[in-house]
Amino acid sequence: MSQTLTLISSLENACLTDGVIEQLSGTLQSPAYWILYPKVASDFQLPDDVTKNQALEIAKNLIGDLPIDVIVQASENRRKKLFLADMDSTIIGQECIDELAAEVGVKDQVAAITEAAMNGEIDFEGTLKDRVALLSGLEDGIVTKVMEDRITINSGAREALAVMRANGTHTALVSGGFTVFASEIATEVGFHEFHANILISENGKFNGEVAEPVFGQQAKLDQLNRMVNEKRVSLGETIAIGDGANDLPMLMNAGTGIAFHAKPTVAAQADVIINHGDLTSLLFAQGYTKADIETAMA
């Protein structure tokens, strides 16, 4: 089976020089290589006698401390037909529940629990209920202020969605966060659909409860399987991205599962790890190019 190695830096810190490309091509004895985006990403065809682990070791030794990610995968069927993405700390740079907690003065307390849950140290579903309880009495209108003042879209998100949608990929935002945020983020970034937890509000204030069932790791996996059936694609034709332990079942079952600036327990188990690149890494992992991005964003 033919394999492709991809080197990926980021648009903001483009450091993939011609020298690195040529040196790696020579060391691998690659039959061919392609520049996907100058200074940002390149593909290398692997010789048949070079294994995935050998290629990863060679590339990582050559790169050294440069902020460049390495992916090795089968060359066939790289471009996927179904894409699922986590929201908090993946599509956006924050954890929405932590930012809501800041409005009632308990951000540090909530953030510590969130961090532990995302690293798989404690139960996500149970601790979500505990954290939501601390929001009781908070005016639900505060979401607009939090969105405007605290929430940022991660670099490359809009480009990734634009290119995949232009090429026929169905896209879904699947979040352990809340619909009051996911609905806005999904629209702004360009997802076809979104799924998340529902914060219960009474008389204009959150009552400290989240609707059952909690949208956790099993729900994300269930959504993956549902959409595979509905869209009549195979699991091999899917790509998913996330950073937390509640993303792992989805990432492990997708055709390509990407751990994005992920918690240690997630990075330790994921097949594809992006520690340096932005969300355009989703595109370069599938072999899309600078021209594809420019066309989709025109």
N, C-alpha and C positions, 0 to 999 in steps of 0.2 A: 504493500500500500504506500503510495506516494505521500510524503510529509513535507509540510512547509513550516519554516521558522520565521517568526515575525519579531522585529525589534520595534519598540514603540516608546517614544518620549512624549512630551506634551506640546501643545501649541504655544504655551506661554514660556516654556523652557526647552526650546528645540535644540537638541545637542547631538543629534545623530549625524555625525560628520561623514564626508566621503571617505576619509581615512579609516574610520571604524567599519564602514560598510565593506570596503575593499579588503581590509585585513581579515574580517570574519569570513567573507566569501572565499578567500584564499585558504584560510585555516580549515574551513569545512570542506574545501574542494567542491563547493556548490556548483552544480551544472549551470545555474542561472539565478539572477536576483532581479528584483523589481523595486524601484523607488515609488512607494505609494504616495508619500507627501515629503517633499524635500526637507531634510534636517529633522523630520518628525518620525517617519515610519517607513520600513522596508521589509519586503518578503524575500526569503531565500529558499530555493528548492534544495532539499536535503538529498545527498547521495543515498542510494538504496542500502548501503552497508553501514550507515550511521543511525544509531538508535536515538529515540527521543531523549533519553537521559544523557547520552553522550553529547548530543547537540546542545542541550541546556547547559551542561558543565562547560563546554568549550565557549559558548557565548557569554556566560556569566563571568568566567575567568578573564575574557578579553575586555568586557565592559568595565569591570572593576567597580569603582565608586560612582560612575556616571549614572544619573537618574534615568535609566532606560529599563523598560520591562521586556521580558522575553516570553514568547508563546511558541509552543510546538504543537501542531495538530495535523490531522489528515487534510490533504489538499482538496479532496472532493467535498462537495456540499457545504462549503464554508458559509455561504450566504443563506441566512435563515429566513423562515416565513412567519415565525411567531416570536415576539419579544416580550418578556415580562421583566419589570424593574421594581425593586424596592424604592421607597421614596426618601425617608429620613437618612441623612448622611450618605446618600447615594445620588439621587437626582437633585436633592437640595443639600446644603451644607450643614444643616442643623437637625436636632431632634425636636420635633414640634412640641411634645409634651414638656420637655425641659423649658422651652421658651414660654409656654403657658404658665408653668410653675413659677417662672421669674416674676410674673405679674402678681403673685400672691406671696412672694418672698421666700419660696422654698426650692429655688432652682438647684442649689448645691445638693440638697437632700435627694431630690428626684433624679438629678443627673447621675449620682452615684449608683442608684438602683438601675437606671437605664443602662449604664455602662456594664454592670454585672450581668444583666439580662441579655444584652447583645453579645457578650462573650460566652454565653451559655453556662454561667456559674449559678444562676438561679432561674426559676420558672418564669417564662415570659407572661403567660396568660394571667397567673395569679398576681404577679407584681404589677401588671398593668392596672388591674382593678384597684390595688393599693395606691398607686400613683394618681389615678383619676380621682379617687376619693379626696385627695388633698386639694383638688380644684373646686370642690363644692362651694357654691355661692359666687363664683367668678362670673361676671356678666359675659354672656356669649358673644356680644358685639366686640369684645376685645380681640377676637380672631382677626378682624380687619386690620387693627393696629399692629398686631404681631406679624402679620403677613407683610405689611408695608415696612416695618422698622427692623425686623429681625431675620426674615427668611430670604435666603439667596439661592438662585439656581446655579448649580455647579457648571463649570466651564465644559463646553462640548455637548451639553444635553440637547439643546435645540438643534444643533447640527446633526447629532446622531438620529434624532427622531425624524428630522426632515428627510435625510437620505434613506432611512429604512422605509418610511412611508412611501417615498417616491418610487421605491423598488418593490412595492407590494407587500411589505411586512405588516402584519397586524400587531398592534402595540397595546400593552396593558400595564397600568401602574397598580401594583399590589402592595399595600402598605399596612404594617401593624400600627400605623398612626391613625389619623382621624379624617373622616370624609370632609369635614369643614375646611381642611387644608388640601386634601387630595383632589377635590373637585376643581379648586383654583389652579393647582400645580399642573394637573392633567391637561387642562385647557390651555394654560400658558405655554407649556412645553410641546404639546401636540400629540398626546396619547389618544387612542381610539376609545378606551374605557378605563375605569378605575374602580378599585375595591379597597375598602378600609373599614376601620371601626367607627361606630356611631356614638358620639358623645350625647348623652341625654340632657336635654335642656327643659326647664320648667319656668314659665313666667320670666323669660329673658335671662335666666341664669343656669349655669351647669349645676346639676344636682349631685355630682360626684359619682355618677354611675355611667357605665358603658354598656351598650346593648349587647345582649347575648345572641348567638355565640360569639366569643371573642375571635377576631380575625388574627390568627397566629400562624405558626409554621405549617400546620396541617392544612389550613385554609389556603395558604399560598400554593402548596402542592396540589390541592384540589382544583384550584383555578387553572393551574398549568394543564392538568389532565382534562378538565372540562373544555378548555379552548383547543387543545389538541384534537379532541373529538369533534367539536363544533366546526373547526376550520379545516378538518380532514387533512391534517398534516401528521407527520411522525414526530416522536420525541427528538429524533435526530435532526429535525428541521427547526428546532427551537433554540433560543438563546436567552439566558437570564442573568441578571446582575444584582448584587446585594452586598451588604457589609456585615450583617449580624447573624447570630446563631439561628434566629427564626427564619432566615433565608436558606439555610443549608439544605433541607430536603428539596426545595425548588432548584437550587443550584446543582445538586448532585444528580437530579433526574433530567435536567435539560440537556439537549444535545451539546451545548456549550454553556458552562456555568462559570461566571466571572466573579471572583472575590475582589471587590473594589475598595481599595484603601481599608481593608477589612480588619475586624478584630482578630487577635491571634488564633483563636480556636477555629475560625472560619478559614483563614489563610492556610492553616495547617492541613485542611481537608480538601480544599478546592483544587481543581485541576488547572485552572487559569487564574493567575494572580496579577492584578494591576496595582502596584504600589506607587508609581510615579506619574503615569499618564492621566489625562483627563478623560471625559466621557466619549471623546472621539475614538478612544481605544476600542470601543464597541464596533466602530466602523473598520478600523485597520485589522482587527481580529478576523473580520469577514472579507478582507481583501479590497475594500472600497478605497478610493483614491481622492486626492485633492480635487481633481476635476469633478468627481461625483458630489463632493461637498459644495463646490462652487455652483454647480448646476442646480442642486436642490435648494440652495439658499438665495438664488437669484430672484 
